[in-house]
Amino acid sequence: MNIQGKLVTDDLMLTLVFGALLVGALIFGFMAWLSYTDRKRNAKRHSMTKGADRITQLKRKRKK
């Protein structure tokens, strides 16, 4: 009984450790995928606003 109980606790610990690793990997992958899709979707708009901001800053500098 004692040996079997020890095996069960070891299995439980291994399951918990692997489960935690799996959940961590899933969360990490999901966050990476979100940032990737967000960057892909906003790439054109970001570059455009960056260029527009630079132009407006240059115009403001010229006026002063």
C-alpha positions in Angstrom: 0.0 0.0 0.0 2.8 2.4 0.9 4.7 1.8 -2.3 1.6 2.2 -4.4 0.7 5.4 -2.6 4.2 6.7 -3.3 3.8 5.8 -7.0 0.5 7.6 -7.2 1.9 10.8 -5.7 4.9 10.6 -8.0 2.6 10.2 -11.0 0.5 13.1 -9.7 3.5 15.3 -9.4 4.7 14.4 -12.9 1.3 15.1 -14.3 1.1 18.4 -12.5 4.6 19.4 -13.7 3.9 18.4 -17.3 0.5 20.0 -17.2 1.9 23.3 -15.9 4.6 23.2 -18.7 2.0 22.5 -21.3 -0.3 25.3 -20.1 2.7 27.7 -20.0 3.8 26.7 -23.5 0.2 27.2 -24.8 -0.1 30.6 -23.2 3.3 31.6 -24.5 2.5 30.4 -28.0 -0.9 32.2 -27.9 0.7 35.5 -26.9 3.4 35.1 -29.6 0.7 34.4 -32.2 -1.3 37.4 -31.1 1.6 39.7 -31.3 2.6 38.3 -34.7 -0.9 38.7 -36.1 -1.2 42.2 -34.6 2.1 43.3 -36.1 1.1 41.8 -39.5 -2.3 43.6 -39.4 -1.0 47.0 -38.2 2.3 47.0 -40.2 1.0 49.1 -43.1 -1.0 51.5 -40.9 1.9 52.0 -38.5 4.4 52.8 -41.2 2.0 55.2 -42.7 1.3 57.0 -39.4 5.1 57.1 -38.7 5.7 58.8 -42.1 2.9 61.2 -41.6 4.1 62.1 -38.1 7.6 62.8 -39.5 6.2 65.0 -42.2 4.0 67.0 -39.8 7.0 67.4 -37.4 9.2 68.6 -40.3 6.4 71.1 -41.3 6.1 72.4 -37.7 9.9 72.9 -37.5 9.9 74.8 -40.8 7.2 77.1 -39.6 9.1 78.0 -36.5 
